[in-house]
Amino acid sequence: SSTNDIDIFRGKTNGGDVSTWVDRVHNAGGVTSYNHMFGTGWDMNSQPLQDFRTDTIAAYLLTNNAFKTDILEVGYLKRGGGDLRHHLKTWDILTANGLFMYGNGVSDSHGSIWMDQDNIFHTLIWANDSSDYELLQSLSLGKMYFARHTLFQGAFYYTFGDLEMGDRGFLNVTNPQLNIFADQLPQGCQIRITQALIDSSLNINYLYDEAPVDTNAMPFIDTSQPSFIRIGVYTFAGEPLVFGQPIVIMGNLVGISETPEQPDALTLNVFPNPANQFINTELNFKKPGNYIIKLADSRNRLVKDIDNRYFYEGKYGYTINTVNLDAGIYYLTVMSHFGTYTRAVVIDR
């Protein structure tokens, strides 16, 4: 690799580090994507080397919070020495560790003909219209899927209970059901589900790992612990067709009596509280705008900068690691020109 390639990999670019540029994009209402996670070459590496690189890249991105980017380029049958399975697994590792990113695929054609490219996936977006604002809102909320245009040109979406594809939040229904919507699927295709626990480990605890789904007898989804599910579709011969975004299931609020007063600009749910190893936070913004989210201790000292960006109307979620925090009372604060909302959180050892 050239010095420039290494600098880019390390998050350096002309005029400062990548995170600085990402902050500027976020504050202006934009979204960012981390592309070519394994590199740009087309040769395939051995399976042991791919396994090693998956673990290494995942650990690197976790250490650097993926430079605050929103989207991970996952849609390649092969790229940078890694096959699709290893692209997906790296994505799964990040999600299982609370680094929530949406997945995409891009033509990478740079102006040339792209519709007949078979190695690459393309991203399709659910939006009210094709205006920049609507497209950015959908990208920010994960209302998109990536598919191989040569094999699939239909629509794809799924829900679980009251959570939709791309949501990160809490269930508020009893007996949630998985529903999958897809059209123009080839005859005999196979729907597969992945579910894994969110438990901050490089060794993923899969409950389902690309397990076939019988749509006449949907699989049981365990919601007793925080987890995520994502759905993919393959041809009868095992060729990948289309993949949706993870639904992050932070817990189930049914039966929980705590209903604190909520501000007009947003609703905020935190669970568990008291917490031990993590805090799951769901924010449903009713008014779009720039918000700052932070965690402070009882003396108002900053503990964690959680996010600082433009939020569109819709649902966002965070898993906040609290393993290294002392027992005590902390304050989760959301600030904007609409006002400031603070929620007390107890860390119990």
LINPESUL-V426816 format. One line per field, one symbol per residue. psi: psi as a letter, one per 40 degrees, with the letter a starting at -180 (. if undefined). burial: b if it has 9 or more other C-alpha atoms within 8 Angstrom, else e. A space follows every 10 residues. Layout:
# LINPESUL-V426816
psi=???
burial=???
This chain:
# LINPESUL-V426816
psi=iiddddddde fiiheaiddd dddddddeei iihhifdeae ieihiidddd dddddddddd dddefffeid ihhdghdihf eiiddddddd dddddeeegh iiiiiidfdf eiheeehddi iihhhhidae iddddddddd efgiihihde dhfaihiiih behiheihai ifiifiihhh hiifiiheih hiihhiigef idhhghdhgf hihheegiih hheeihiiii hihiideehh diiaiihhhe ahehehehgi hiiddiihhh iihiicdihh hhhhhdhiah ihhihiaeef hhdhhdihih hihahiiihh hedeiiiahi hhhhiieeah hhhhhhhh.
burial=eeeeebbbee bbbeeebbbe bbbebbbebe bbbbebbbee eeebeeeeeb bebbbebbbb bbeeebbebb bbbbbbebbb bbbbebbbbb bbbbbbbbbe bbbbbbbeee eeeeeeeeeb bbbebebeee eeebbbbbbb bbbbbbbbbb ebbeebbbbb bbbbbbbbbb bbbeebebee ebeeeeeebb bbbbbbbbee ebebebebbe eebeeeeeee eebebbbbbb bbbbbbeeeb bbbbbbbbbb bbeeeeeeee eeeeebbbeb bebbbbebbb bbbbbbebeb bbbbbbbbee ebeebeebbb bbbebbbbbb ebeeeeeebb bbbbbbeeee eeeebbbee
